[in-house]
Amino acid sequence: MNKQIVLGIIVGMMTSGTWTLAVSASGNKTLVAQNSEITNNSSSEALNKKKIKASKKAAAQKARVATKSSPKAMAPGATKPQGKQIAKYPTTPVTKPVTAKKLSTTAQNTQNSNAQGTTASPTTPPSVKSISAPSVISTPVSTAASSTKKSPFGFKYQSYNAMDLSTLEGDRHNGGLKDINGNPMLDGELRAWDRFNFSYSLSPNISVSIMPQLYHTWFGNRDRQQDSNLPGLQQPYSAYIGDTGLYFVDSKVASLAGGINMDFVQAYFLPTSEASQDAGQIGVTRTAVGFSRSFGPVDLKWTESLWYYFQQMQTSSLMKTSTGLPVQNLQYRVWSLLDIGLNVTKKFAVSLEAGFMNQMQYADDNPATARQAVLQDNIVLDPEVSYAFSDHFSLAIGIWELYDMRSQSTPSYTPLASSNGSEGYFQTTVKF
C-alpha cells in the first residue's frame, strides 16, 4: 500500500512539472531559481516600459490638443484655422539710422559787447565762436524724435555782463568815471545787456526773428545818468531800453569750392531807444556776409558787415558835455572781422575775434560850427573761452576791446590794456 502511495506521488510530481527541481543537483537548483527571477524581472520591466510609453504618448496627445486650442502656445509663423498669421513680436515701422552729426560752431557776428547799443547776430552769441554741443547719437530704433516734427518757433536769451577792465585790474588812473573834482575813478557797477530773440524757421537754414534789448546794472545806482557825456536822457543807467532788431538769417546761402560755407544776415533796428529817438534816427540797417570753413577742431570765419544809419538830421539834438556842441550823428559803420575757434572738446572751446571797425560821422549841419565829417578807425580784439553745459545753456568769459586808433592819446597800442577802454565780461546763453 505504501508503494502505491509513493508511486502516486511520483506520478503526480512528474505531471505537475516539479520533477526537474526535485531530482536536480543542488548547483542546478540555484541556477534555475536565478533564471526564474531574471525571467520574472524582465517581464516586469517590459510591462513598466509599455506603461511609461503609453503614458508619454497620452501626454503628447494631450499637449497637441491643448496647443491647437490655445493661440498663445502657437509657434512663430503658425496659422489659426482661419489662416491668419500670428506675429511673434509687435510690428513697428522700420526707419533708417539717424546719422551722427557734430553740431558745427560759428564765429561771432561782431555786433556784441559795445555799450553804445551794438548787437550780435541772433544766430550766434556776441562772442561765442566755438560752442560745441554733444553730437547726436545715431540709433536704428524708431523714436518719437524721428517721427515728430520739430517746432519752427525758437527762443534765445543772451545776457552780456561786463565791467571796465581798469576796475577789474584796480587801475584808478584809467577809470571810466570821474569824481567831483574831475579825476578818474573806478566804475564798480556790473552792467548787463540782455537780448530776447524770438525766431521762426522758414526752412532748416532760413529764419526770421525779432529781438528786443534791455540795458541795466546789477544793484547799481538808480540816480546815475544813462550817459554822463550826453545829459538829457530820462531813462537812468540802471535800466534803459535799447533798439529792437528785426532779423532775416540764411545760415547757408551757398557752398563754395574748398568746403567754404557762405551765410547772410539782414537786419533792421527800430529806434525804440531814447538815445536813438533824441538823435532823430529813423532806423539802422545791418547787412552781413560771412565765409566759414572748418579744419577738424579749428573753425575759421571771415565776416564783412555794414551798418547804415538813417537819420532825419546830420546833427543830433543831444549836447556833448565835453564840448558843449551837438553830437554829430553816425552815418555808417563797417566791420571786418576774422574769428578763429579751437574746439578743445565737444563742450569746451577757446576763440579769438580780431579785425577792424571803421565808422563815419556826418558833417555838422549847423552853419555856426560847420564841423567836417569825422572818420574813426578802431581795432577789435575779443579773446574768449566758452563751455556748453548742454544744448540749451552755455557760458563764455572774455575781454572785449574796441580801440580808437585816431582818438587815443597814447602814441603806441598795447593790446588788451586797461587804458584802451577794454572791459572784461561773462555771457550766458539760454536757448530752446
C-alpha angles and dihedrals in degrees: 000000000000090000090058092051093050092047090050091052092050093048090048093051092049090049093050094051097241094111095091092058093047097051098036122105120260093255091052090052091062094047092050091049092050092048089050091052093048090049091051093047092049090052091051093048092049089051092050092049091052090050093049092047091050090048092051092047091052092048092050091049090050092049091051090052091049092048093054092049096049122060092199092065095054118113120244110283094019118137134227120231087266090059099242114143119237116220118223094215132021109273119242130184112263115236133186117255117269107247115235109242129180114231104242119226128226136202127251119272095229095243092109142107100004108132090213090077105272112157136210124233110270090233094062133033115253092260106002104116105158113027108152121198122206111277119255112262111232117227133173091213117104107243137181091254092060094050100036118082114236116241113254091216119094139178131201128181119192125184117191111194119187144170130188112272089225089061093048090050094042093240104153094176093069098037118142097228129065128216126227089280093054095252121138116261136179120275101219097175118112106223125199135204113200124193124190111198119192110185140182122200115223090182137347090281105027126070141159125210147171121222124191116193134211129189120199145141130242107248090334132159109290092202095055115113119248090237121006089201093055111045119189099062108125100200111084127237089248091070133359137152123251131205119290117238128214112198139196112187131184108182093189115031092157144345109233131198116292094031094289116157121211121206133182134206127187119182138172121199119208115218096245094139121093093234092054092049094049089049090056093243120170095190146296128251119206120194120182133178121189135191117198137179133176125215104189107290092355120090122194127189135174118198131190115190132177122198114191121191119212107207131182088214137015095231122055124231088231116100121221112231096214095055105020089228131115115269117257106237123236119258102185147335127211120199122196110182139171118201122197118187130182117198101210090179134351089274107026123067141163124207145174128208116194137164144093139297120199121188134183126207121205119253114260110268091198107107091208094063103018094186117187125242114281123225119196127190118201135187116221122209126169119165113181146170120206139185128196109211090185142337088280105042134045138163129210131188124191151121123267118204129178105177119193105218095192102042103041117103095215113093094214133047121235111188116238094000117153089235089066092070092252124161134207116225147174122206131197123201125196119181139170 
